[in-house]
């Protein structure tokens, strides 16, 4: 519970909201933040974002946020593709979402 409260405080203070200056951050991705894969041909990514509905995984890094604070949370992220061999999203914005599979 303390980890979630700390994450929410962090979001309220650091992550820009809709009233902030608009920044082109790329497409949005939704899923649960977890550790990086044990084996990867990409050699990049500090975390993975796993879509709980499809199982699709996206590699993540962030030069702006400590993604460890959001481990295990269902979130929507956006940022530019910083990958070389694979798509790796450099997370610029992050917000918690309610999990919904259609």
MOZITA-V617346 format. One record per residue. N is the residue number from 1. RES is the residue in one letter. PHI is phi in whole degrees, -180 to 180 (NA if undefined). OMEGA is omega in whole degrees, -180 to 180 (999 if undefined). D_FIRST is the distance of its C-alpha to the first C-alpha in Angstrom with 2 decimals. Layout:
n & res & phi & omega & d_first
N & RES & PHI & OMEGA & D_FIRST
N & RES & PHI & OMEGA & D_FIRST
This chain:
n & res & phi & omega & d_first
1 & X & NA & -180 & 0.00
2 & X & -63 & -180 & 3.79
3 & X & -63 & 180 & 5.42
4 & X & -66 & 179 & 5.22
5 & X & -63 & 178 & 6.23
6 & X & -64 & 179 & 8.61
7 & X & -64 & 180 & 9.85
8 & X & -65 & 177 & 10.66
9 & X & -62 & 178 & 12.38
10 & X & -59 & 179 & 14.17
11 & X & -62 & -177 & 15.32
12 & X & -66 & -175 & 16.61
13 & X & -93 & -169 & 18.52
14 & X & -103 & -173 & 19.77
15 & X & -81 & -178 & 20.10
16 & X & -62 & 178 & 23.24
17 & X & -100 & -176 & 23.32
18 & X & -61 & -178 & 26.31
19 & X & -81 & 180 & 28.25
20 & X & -73 & 177 & 28.40
21 & X & -56 & -178 & 31.57
22 & X & -68 & 179 & 31.95
23 & X & -131 & 177 & 31.75
24 & X & -72 & -175 & 32.91
25 & X & -117 & 179 & 29.97
26 & X & 88 & -177 & 31.16
27 & X & -69 & 178 & 29.98
28 & X & -96 & 178 & 26.45
29 & X & -130 & -178 & 24.65
30 & X & -123 & 178 & 21.78
31 & X & 169 & -178 & 19.68
32 & X & -106 & -179 & 16.78
33 & X & -78 & 179 & 16.64
34 & X & -140 & -180 & 17.46
35 & X & -70 & 179 & 19.65
36 & X & -70 & 177 & 23.32
37 & X & -66 & 180 & 25.90
38 & X & -68 & 179 & 27.63
39 & X & -125 & -180 & 30.99
40 & X & -150 & 176 & 31.87
41 & X & -78 & -175 & 35.24
42 & X & -79 & -177 & 33.70
43 & X & 68 & 179 & 32.72
44 & X & -133 & 176 & 30.22
45 & X & 98 & 177 & 26.57
46 & X & -99 & -178 & 23.52
47 & X & -149 & 172 & 21.25
48 & X & -120 & 173 & 21.97
49 & X & -117 & -176 & 21.08
50 & X & -109 & 176 & 21.67
51 & X & -74 & -177 & 22.67
52 & X & -69 & -179 & 21.37
53 & X & -86 & -176 & 24.49
54 & X & -113 & -176 & 27.14
55 & X & 83 & 180 & 25.75
56 & X & -64 & -179 & 27.18
57 & X & -117 & 176 & 25.83
58 & X & -129 & 177 & 26.13
59 & X & -78 & -179 & 25.96
60 & X & -128 & 165 & 24.07
61 & X & -140 & 173 & 24.55
62 & X & -154 & 175 & 23.75
63 & X & -94 & -176 & 25.83
64 & X & -120 & -173 & 23.68
65 & X & -127 & 172 & 19.96
66 & X & -89 & -176 & 17.86
67 & X & -65 & 177 & 16.91
68 & X & -60 & 180 & 14.87
69 & X & -67 & -174 & 12.03
70 & X & -113 & 179 & 12.12
71 & X & -57 & 178 & 12.69
72 & X & 84 & -180 & 12.04
73 & X & -95 & 176 & 11.69
74 & X & -86 & -172 & 14.71
75 & X & -137 & 169 & 16.53
76 & X & -115 & -179 & 20.08
77 & X & -121 & 171 & 21.71
78 & X & -145 & -180 & 25.20
79 & X & 169 & -178 & 27.43
80 & X & -83 & 176 & 30.76
81 & X & -79 & -179 & 31.90
82 & X & -108 & -176 & 32.20
83 & X & -76 & 176 & 33.34
84 & X & -107 & 179 & 36.66
85 & X & -91 & -176 & 37.14
86 & X & -132 & 174 & 34.23
87 & X & -74 & 177 & 32.10
88 & X & -133 & -176 & 29.29
89 & X & -87 & 172 & 27.38
90 & X & -86 & -171 & 26.84
91 & X & -67 & 177 & 23.77
92 & X & -107 & 180 & 24.59
93 & X & -132 & -178 & 22.36
94 & X & -150 & 174 & 19.02
95 & X & -147 & 178 & 17.18
96 & X & -68 & 177 & 14.63
97 & X & -136 & 175 & 16.64
98 & X & -87 & -179 & 16.73
99 & X & -69 & 177 & 18.13
100 & X & -141 & 174 & 21.72
101 & X & -109 & 180 & 24.51
102 & X & -99 & 999 & 27.99
